[in-house]
Amino acid sequence: MRTPVKILEAPEVGGHGGMGKWGMPNVPHKGWSCDGLEDLGEPSHLCEMCETMWVRYVHTMRHKDYPEQLEVGGVCAGHMEENLEAPKLRELAAARCHRWLDVSKWRWSKAGNRYRRAKGFETWEEAAVGCWEAIEAEARPPYYP
């Protein structure tokens, strides 16, 4: 015959359950919006909402009824803005941009400008004016490399 096992409940944090600010009644849990995203390159920031996860992608969240912005991970951001897909899409876009800007994939033209070809487009950096231009590869003038 098996002996009964006592199931221990997780201690309540802040009197309302949840970890970090999720357990604080004075911190709104829903209705937040994202002001920006930063890719740190590796998990090196502690999520300010759950205060348990180290995150690579930091979502800066704001709420009209809370005086401070919170820098949180994607899971907490999804719950805070009540849209679990939005943080995933922001992180995918940031990863895509990070790969696109990888300098090792760029080439130098004869005119001394950096360029990159991908998926039928070329992106050019005009060295003299420091700006970028994207054009379709087939539409480029004949003097481009």
Summary of the structure (lengths in Angstrom):
residues: 145
radius of gyration: 23.3
end to end distance: 80.6
largest distance: 85.8
contacts: 350
relative contact order: 0.11
helix: 23%
strand: 27%
